[in-house]
Amino acid sequence: MLHLQSESTQRWLQQVDENLPEILIDHAHCERKAASTAMNLMNSYTDNRPLCVEMTRIIQEELEHFHMVMEVLDRRGITFKRLASGHYGRELNALTRQREPERGVDRLLIASLIEARSCERFRLLADHVRPRDSELADFYAGLFESEARHHTTYVKLAEQFAPRAEVLERLDQLSEQETAIIAKGSPLARMHS
């Protein structure tokens, strides 16, 4: 369903245990960046009305999630601040081909993979913290469905730029590369480290 070719490792859960506040701050940044990605796609493909309609929905949901994470931070007394970015998004976006319509396909599929990885990590995080923090576990379990839906939406929209078989082949290629990028890990405690 999520088109991921790997599962997150124990290493990431150790980062969660060692620096949950930083993971939560990064999550807020991820939601903000996801809204920005959808807005950029809408700006790039303004003549594609179905895409613009879906991006509007995604922007609204991502901003709602941003505010929800900010409330979690506030309840826990965690100050929202800038964080150095990890390599994950930068390396994934560097895989984007430069000519259209391939560029549109890649931008949408990369967004879909980021949503898929977030979805996988939200479920993992919810299960991991449930024994000691049911409130946070419920919060992350509640986000799973919308992230999965965003993943599926981005893949379907890519099919407006290329035939389904080509989209799925490219998704497999990008997913393989995403696996290599996520496997590198990062010393920074991030949602996608």
N, C-alpha and C positions, 0 to 999 in steps of 0.2 A: 504494500500500500504506500509506503513512504519512499520507496526507491533508494533506500540507503543500502550500501554494500558492507557496512560494518556497524558494530555496536560500540557504544562508549565503554571506556575501560574503567577499572577500579582507580586508576590514577586520577581521573577527573573527580570521582567521588571523594577521594582524599583531599583534593583542592576544595571541594564543597565543605568538608568537615573542618579544614584548617582556616578557611576564609570566606564563610558564608556571607558576611556583609558586602564584601567586594563582588561576589557573584551576583548578589541582589542589585547592587548599583549597576553592574554591567548589564543585567537584564533590562533595567529601565532604559539604558542607552540602546540596547538592541531593539526595543519596541519603537523608540524614536527613529532609529535608522530604518526600520522596516516601513514605517509610515513615509519616510523620505524616499525610499526606493520606489514605493508605489506612486508617489507624486512625480518622481522623475520619469517613470514609465508612462504615466498619463501625459506629461508634458512632451515626451518624445513621440508619442503615437496619438496625438489629439484627434486625428481623423478616424481613429478606430473606436467607434462608439461603444461596442460591447466591452472592449478593454477598459475604456475610461469609466464605464459604469462599475465594473468589478474593482478597479483601482480605488474608486471613491469609497466603496464598501470596506475594502481592506484598510485604507487610510483611517477611516472612522474607528474600526476595530482596534487597529494598532495604537492609535492615540488613546483609546479607552483603556487598553492594557497598560500603556505607559502610566496613566493616572492611577490605575489600580496598583501597579508596582510602587509608585511614589507613596501611596497610602500605606503599603506594607513597610516601606522604609520609615515613614513617619511614626507608625505605631511601635517600631522597634528602636526608635531613637538613632537611626542611621542617617547621616548627612549625605545627601546627594552631591556628587562632585564629578569633575572630569576624571577620566581614566585613560591611561595609554591604551591604544587599540592593540589587540592581538593580531596575529598574521592571518587568521582564518578567512575573513571576508575579503581582505586585500588580495590574497593568493587566489581565492575562488574567482573574484571579479577579473583578475588578470587573464583568465582563460577565455574571456569573451572575444569572439571573432569580430572583426572590424567592419565587414561589409554586410549590408542588409540583403536579404531578410535574416541571414544567419545571426547577425548581431541581436536582433529581437528575440530569436529563439533562445540564444544563450543567456541573455539578460533575464528572461522569464524563467528558464530552467535553473539558473543559479539562485534566483530568489526562491524557487520551489525547494531546492536542496537545503538552503539555509532554514526555511520554515520546517522542513522535515527533520533536520538535526535538532532544532529547537523543540519540536514536538517530542522527539525521542528523549531528549534531556529532561524535559518537563516531567515526563512519566517516571523516568529514572529518579529524578530528584524527589518527586512526591513519594515514591515507594521508600526511598532511602531515609527521608526525615520523618516518616509517619510515626515510628515508635516514640519519638521524642518531641514532635512538633506537628500535631494534627492540623492546626490552623494553616500552617505553611503547606503541608501536604495537600490539603483540600484546595488551596489556592492554585497550586500547580496542576493538580488533577483537572481542575476546572478549565484551565487554558488549553489542554491537550486537543480538544475537539476543533477549536477555531484554527489552531496552527495546522492541523491535518487538512482542514478545509482550504486554507490558504495555499498549502502545497498543491493540492489537487487543482485548484483554480488556476494557478500559474502554469501547470502542465497543460491544461486544456486550452488556455489562451495561446500557448506556444504553437498549438496546432492551427492557429489562424495564419501563421507565418510559414509553415512547412507541413507536408503530409505527416500523418500520425506515425508511420513507420520511421521516418527520419527523425522526428522529435524523440521517440522512444530510444532510438539508437544513440542519439546525442545525449540523452538523459543518462543512459548507461555509461557513456564515456565520461561525462562530467561527474557522475556518482563515483566512478572508480578514482578519479582524481581527488574528489572530496575526501574519500577514504584515506588517501595518502596524506592530504593536508591535515586532517583531524588526527591522524596517527602520530604526527610530529609532536603533538602536544605543545604546551607553552608553559614557561615558568609563571606567567601571569594567570591569576585565578579569574577566568572568564567563562561566560556561558558556553562559548565555543572553543575552549582551550584544550 
